[in-house]
Every structure is written in C-alpha cells, then in structure tokens.
C-alpha cells in the first residue's frame, strides 16, 4: 500500500494528519495544515 500524501504540500501521514476529500470526482488527501488555506483562500 502506498502512503497517502497531501495534494497541496506533499506532507505524508507521518508528518501531519490527512483528511480524504474529493476534487472534480477524484479522491485526494489534504493535510490539516493546508485545510484552512483551502477553505479561506
């Protein structure tokens, strides 16, 4: 199994908590550090 990584900053789950999301019908992962930036722009 390959390790998941944040699609924005490439952090792995060993570096930050990851949350699964769907973007344009594609499953992606975002870390909790990038999530606020994606929400608030």
C-alpha distance matrix in Angstrom:
0.0 3.8 6.5 9.1 12.5 16.0 17.4 20.7 20.5 16.9 16.7 13.4 13.1 14.6 17.6 18.4 17.7 15.9 17.3 16.0 18.8 19.9 21.8 23.8 21.8 18.4 15.8 15.5 15.1 18.2 18.9 22.0 23.8 23.8 24.4 28.2 28.7 27.1 29.3 32.5 32.2
3.8 0.0 3.8 6.4 9.4 13.0 14.2 17.4 17.0 13.4 13.5 10.5 11.1 12.7 15.2 16.2 16.0 14.1 15.8 14.7 17.3 18.4 19.9 22.0 20.5 16.9 14.4 13.4 12.8 15.7 16.4 19.8 21.2 21.0 22.0 25.7 25.9 24.4 26.9 29.9 29.4
6.5 3.8 0.0 3.8 6.6 10.3 12.3 15.1 14.4 10.8 10.2 7.0 7.4 9.1 11.5 12.5 12.4 10.9 13.2 12.9 15.8 17.5 19.0 21.7 20.6 17.0 14.1 12.3 10.7 13.0 13.1 16.4 17.8 17.9 19.0 22.7 23.0 21.9 24.3 27.2 26.9
9.1 6.4 3.8 0.0 3.8 7.1 9.1 12.1 12.0 8.9 8.6 6.1 6.6 9.6 11.0 10.9 10.4 8.0 9.9 9.4 12.1 14.0 15.5 18.4 17.5 14.0 10.9 8.7 6.9 9.4 10.1 13.5 15.1 14.7 15.6 19.3 19.7 18.3 20.7 23.7 23.4
12.5 9.4 6.6 3.8 0.0 3.8 6.2 8.7 8.2 5.2 5.4 4.4 6.5 9.4 9.5 9.3 9.7 7.5 9.8 10.0 12.0 14.0 14.7 17.8 17.7 14.2 11.7 8.5 6.2 7.3 7.8 11.5 12.3 11.7 13.2 16.8 16.7 15.7 18.4 21.1 20.5
16.0 13.0 10.3 7.1 3.8 0.0 3.8 5.4 5.7 4.6 5.3 6.5 8.3 11.2 10.2 9.0 9.4 6.9 8.5 9.2 10.4 12.5 12.7 16.0 16.6 13.5 11.3 7.6 5.0 4.4 5.4 9.1 9.5 8.2 9.8 13.3 13.0 11.9 14.8 17.3 16.7
17.4 14.2 12.3 9.1 6.2 3.8 0.0 3.8 6.1 5.7 8.2 9.8 11.9 14.8 13.7 12.7 13.0 10.1 10.7 10.2 10.2 11.2 10.4 13.3 14.4 11.3 10.1 6.5 5.9 6.0 8.4 11.8 11.9 9.4 10.9 14.2 13.0 11.3 14.6 17.0 15.7
20.7 17.4 15.1 12.1 8.7 5.4 3.8 0.0 3.8 6.0 8.3 11.0 13.3 15.8 13.8 12.6 13.5 11.3 12.1 12.6 12.2 13.4 12.1 15.0 16.8 14.2 13.3 9.7 8.6 6.8 8.2 10.9 9.9 7.0 9.4 12.0 10.1 9.2 12.8 14.6 12.9
20.5 17.0 14.4 12.0 8.2 5.7 6.1 3.8 0.0 3.8 5.6 9.1 11.9 13.5 11.1 10.7 12.6 11.4 13.3 14.4 14.9 16.6 15.7 18.7 20.3 17.4 16.0 12.2 10.3 8.4 8.1 10.8 9.0 7.4 10.7 13.0 11.4 11.6 15.1 16.5 15.0
16.9 13.4 10.8 8.9 5.2 4.6 5.7 6.0 3.8 0.0 3.8 6.3 9.7 11.3 9.8 10.2 12.0 10.6 12.9 13.6 14.8 16.5 16.1 19.0 19.9 16.6 14.9 11.3 9.4 8.7 8.6 12.0 11.1 10.1 12.9 15.8 14.7 14.5 17.8 19.6 18.4
16.7 13.5 10.2 8.6 5.4 5.3 8.2 8.3 5.6 3.8 0.0 3.8 6.8 8.0 6.0 6.6 9.0 8.5 11.7 13.3 15.2 17.6 17.9 21.2 21.8 18.6 16.2 12.6 9.7 8.6 6.9 9.9 9.2 9.6 12.3 15.1 14.8 15.1 17.9 19.8 19.2
13.4 10.5 7.0 6.1 4.4 6.5 9.8 11.0 9.1 6.3 3.8 0.0 3.8 5.3 5.4 6.5 8.1 7.7 11.2 12.6 15.2 17.7 18.7 21.9 21.9 18.5 15.7 12.5 9.5 9.6 8.2 11.2 11.6 12.3 14.3 17.5 17.7 17.6 20.1 22.4 22.1
13.1 11.1 7.4 6.6 6.5 8.3 11.9 13.3 11.9 9.7 6.8 3.8 0.0 3.8 5.4 5.3 5.6 5.9 9.5 11.4 14.6 17.6 19.3 22.7 22.3 19.1 15.8 13.1 9.7 9.8 8.0 10.3 11.7 13.1 14.2 17.4 18.5 18.2 20.2 22.8 23.1
14.6 12.7 9.1 9.6 9.4 11.2 14.8 15.8 13.5 11.3 8.0 5.3 3.8 0.0 3.8 6.0 7.6 9.3 13.0 15.1 18.4 21.4 22.9 26.4 26.0 22.8 19.5 16.7 13.4 13.2 10.7 12.4 13.2 15.2 16.8 19.6 20.6 20.9 22.9 25.1 25.5
17.6 15.2 11.5 11.0 9.5 10.2 13.7 13.8 11.1 9.8 6.0 5.4 5.4 3.8 0.0 3.8 7.2 9.2 12.9 15.5 18.3 21.3 22.4 25.9 26.1 23.0 20.0 16.8 13.3 12.0 9.0 10.4 10.2 12.5 14.6 16.9 17.8 18.6 20.7 22.5 22.7
18.4 16.2 12.5 10.9 9.3 9.0 12.7 12.6 10.7 10.2 6.6 6.5 5.3 6.0 3.8 0.0 3.8 6.3 9.8 12.9 15.5 18.9 20.2 23.9 24.1 21.3 18.2 15.0 11.3 9.5 6.0 6.8 7.4 9.9 11.4 13.8 15.1 15.8 17.5 19.5 20.1
17.7 16.0 12.4 10.4 9.7 9.4 13.0 13.5 12.6 12.0 9.0 8.1 5.6 7.6 7.2 3.8 0.0 3.8 6.8 10.2 13.1 16.7 18.6 22.3 22.2 19.7 16.3 13.6 9.8 8.5 5.6 5.9 8.4 10.4 10.6 13.3 15.3 15.4 16.5 19.0 20.1
15.9 14.1 10.9 8.0 7.5 6.9 10.1 11.3 11.4 10.6 8.5 7.7 5.9 9.3 9.2 6.3 3.8 0.0 3.8 6.6 9.6 13.1 15.0 18.7 18.4 15.9 12.5 9.8 6.1 5.5 4.3 6.2 9.1 9.7 9.4 12.9 14.5 13.7 15.1 18.0 18.8
17.3 15.8 13.2 9.9 9.8 8.5 10.7 12.1 13.3 12.9 11.7 11.2 9.5 13.0 12.9 9.8 6.8 3.8 0.0 3.8 6.5 10.2 12.6 16.3 15.9 13.9 10.6 8.5 5.5 5.4 6.1 7.2 10.6 10.3 8.7 12.3 14.1 12.5 13.3 16.7 17.8
16.0 14.7 12.9 9.4 10.0 9.2 10.2 12.6 14.4 13.6 13.3 12.6 11.4 15.1 15.5 12.9 10.2 6.6 3.8 0.0 3.8 7.1 10.0 13.4 12.5 10.5 7.0 5.9 4.5 6.5 8.8 10.6 13.6 12.6 11.0 14.6 15.9 13.5 14.5 18.1 18.8
18.8 17.3 15.8 12.1 12.0 10.4 10.2 12.2 14.9 14.8 15.2 15.2 14.6 18.4 18.3 15.5 13.1 9.6 6.5 3.8 0.0 3.8 6.6 10.1 9.6 8.3 5.9 5.3 5.9 7.2 10.4 12.0 14.6 12.6 10.6 13.9 14.8 11.7 12.5 16.2 16.7
19.9 18.4 17.5 14.0 14.0 12.5 11.2 13.4 16.6 16.5 17.6 17.7 17.6 21.4 21.3 18.9 16.7 13.1 10.2 7.1 3.8 0.0 3.8 6.6 5.9 5.3 4.5 5.8 8.2 10.0 13.6 15.4 17.6 15.1 13.3 16.3 16.6 13.1 14.0 17.6 17.5
21.8 19.9 19.0 15.5 14.7 12.7 10.4 12.1 15.7 16.1 17.9 18.7 19.3 22.9 22.4 20.2 18.6 15.0 12.6 10.0 6.6 3.8 0.0 3.8 5.4 5.2 6.4 6.8 9.6 10.7 14.5 16.4 17.9 14.8 13.4 16.2 15.6 11.9 13.3 16.5 15.7
23.8 22.0 21.7 18.4 17.8 16.0 13.3 15.0 18.7 19.0 21.2 21.9 22.7 26.4 25.9 23.9 22.3 18.7 16.3 13.4 10.1 6.6 3.8 0.0 3.8 5.5 8.5 9.8 13.1 14.4 18.2 20.2 21.5 18.3 17.0 19.5 18.5 14.8 16.1 19.0 17.9
21.8 20.5 20.6 17.5 17.7 16.6 14.4 16.8 20.3 19.9 21.8 21.9 22.3 26.0 26.1 24.1 22.2 18.4 15.9 12.5 9.6 5.9 5.4 3.8 0.0 3.8 6.7 9.4 12.9 15.1 18.8 21.0 22.8 20.0 18.5 21.3 20.9 17.2 18.3 21.5 20.9
18.4 16.9 17.0 14.0 14.2 13.5 11.3 14.2 17.4 16.6 18.6 18.5 19.1 22.8 23.0 21.3 19.7 15.9 13.9 10.5 8.3 5.3 5.2 5.5 3.8 0.0 3.8 6.3 10.0 12.7 16.4 19.0 20.7 18.1 17.1 20.3 19.9 16.4 18.1 21.4 20.6
15.8 14.4 14.1 10.9 11.7 11.3 10.1 13.3 16.0 14.9 16.2 15.7 15.8 19.5 20.0 18.2 16.3 12.5 10.6 7.0 5.9 4.5 6.4 8.5 6.7 3.8 0.0 3.8 7.1 10.2 13.7 16.4 18.5 16.3 15.3 18.8 18.9 15.8 17.3 20.9 20.5
15.5 13.4 12.3 8.7 8.5 7.6 6.5 9.7 12.2 11.3 12.6 12.5 13.1 16.7 16.8 15.0 13.6 9.8 8.5 5.9 5.3 5.8 6.8 9.8 9.4 6.3 3.8 0.0 3.8 6.8 10.3 13.3 15.0 12.9 12.4 16.0 15.9 13.1 15.2 18.6 18.1
15.1 12.8 10.7 6.9 6.2 5.0 5.9 8.6 10.3 9.4 9.7 9.5 9.7 13.4 13.3 11.3 9.8 6.1 5.5 4.5 5.9 8.2 9.6 13.1 12.9 10.0 7.1 3.8 0.0 3.8 6.8 9.9 11.9 10.3 10.1 13.9 14.3 12.2 14.2 17.5 17.4
18.2 15.7 13.0 9.4 7.3 4.4 6.0 6.8 8.4 8.7 8.6 9.6 9.8 13.2 12.0 9.5 8.5 5.5 5.4 6.5 7.2 10.0 10.7 14.4 15.1 12.7 10.2 6.8 3.8 0.0 3.8 6.7 8.3 6.6 6.5 10.3 10.7 9.1 11.3 14.3 14.4
18.9 16.4 13.1 10.1 7.8 5.4 8.4 8.2 8.1 8.6 6.9 8.2 8.0 10.7 9.0 6.0 5.6 4.3 6.1 8.8 10.4 13.6 14.5 18.2 18.8 16.4 13.7 10.3 6.8 3.8 0.0 3.8 5.4 5.5 6.3 9.6 10.7 10.4 12.3 14.8 15.2
22.0 19.8 16.4 13.5 11.5 9.1 11.8 10.9 10.8 12.0 9.9 11.2 10.3 12.4 10.4 6.8 5.9 6.2 7.2 10.6 12.0 15.4 16.4 20.2 21.0 19.0 16.4 13.3 9.9 6.7 3.8 0.0 3.8 5.5 5.1 7.5 9.7 10.2 11.1 13.2 14.5
23.8 21.2 17.8 15.1 12.3 9.5 11.9 9.9 9.0 11.1 9.2 11.6 11.7 13.2 10.2 7.4 8.4 9.1 10.6 13.6 14.6 17.6 17.9 21.5 22.8 20.7 18.5 15.0 11.9 8.3 5.4 3.8 0.0 3.8 5.7 6.9 8.0 9.7 11.3 12.5 13.2
23.8 21.0 17.9 14.7 11.7 8.2 9.4 7.0 7.4 10.1 9.6 12.3 13.1 15.2 12.5 9.9 10.4 9.7 10.3 12.6 12.6 15.1 14.8 18.3 20.0 18.1 16.3 12.9 10.3 6.6 5.5 5.5 3.8 0.0 3.8 5.7 5.5 6.4 8.8 10.3 10.3
24.4 22.0 19.0 15.6 13.2 9.8 10.9 9.4 10.7 12.9 12.3 14.3 14.2 16.8 14.6 11.4 10.6 9.4 8.7 11.0 10.6 13.3 13.4 17.0 18.5 17.1 15.3 12.4 10.1 6.5 6.3 5.1 5.7 3.8 0.0 3.9 5.5 5.1 6.2 8.6 9.7
28.2 25.7 22.7 19.3 16.8 13.3 14.2 12.0 13.0 15.8 15.1 17.5 17.4 19.6 16.9 13.8 13.3 12.9 12.3 14.6 13.9 16.3 16.2 19.5 21.3 20.3 18.8 16.0 13.9 10.3 9.6 7.5 6.9 5.7 3.9 0.0 3.8 5.4 5.1 5.9 7.9
28.7 25.9 23.0 19.7 16.7 13.0 13.0 10.1 11.4 14.7 14.8 17.7 18.5 20.6 17.8 15.1 15.3 14.5 14.1 15.9 14.8 16.6 15.6 18.5 20.9 19.9 18.9 15.9 14.3 10.7 10.7 9.7 8.0 5.5 5.5 3.8 0.0 3.8 5.5 5.3 5.2
27.1 24.4 21.9 18.3 15.7 11.9 11.3 9.2 11.6 14.5 15.1 17.6 18.2 20.9 18.6 15.8 15.4 13.7 12.5 13.5 11.7 13.1 11.9 14.8 17.2 16.4 15.8 13.1 12.2 9.1 10.4 10.2 9.7 6.4 5.1 5.4 3.8 0.0 3.8 5.7 5.3
29.3 26.9 24.3 20.7 18.4 14.8 14.6 12.8 15.1 17.8 17.9 20.1 20.2 22.9 20.7 17.5 16.5 15.1 13.3 14.5 12.5 14.0 13.3 16.1 18.3 18.1 17.3 15.2 14.2 11.3 12.3 11.1 11.3 8.8 6.2 5.1 5.5 3.8 0.0 3.8 5.8
32.5 29.9 27.2 23.7 21.1 17.3 17.0 14.6 16.5 19.6 19.8 22.4 22.8 25.1 22.5 19.5 19.0 18.0 16.7 18.1 16.2 17.6 16.5 19.0 21.5 21.4 20.9 18.6 17.5 14.3 14.8 13.2 12.5 10.3 8.6 5.9 5.3 5.7 3.8 0.0 3.8
32.2 29.4 26.9 23.4 20.5 16.7 15.7 12.9 15.0 18.4 19.2 22.1 23.1 25.5 22.7 20.1 20.1 18.8 17.8 18.8 16.7 17.5 15.7 17.9 20.9 20.6 20.5 18.1 17.4 14.4 15.2 14.5 13.2 10.3 9.7 7.9 5.2 5.3 5.8 3.8 0.0
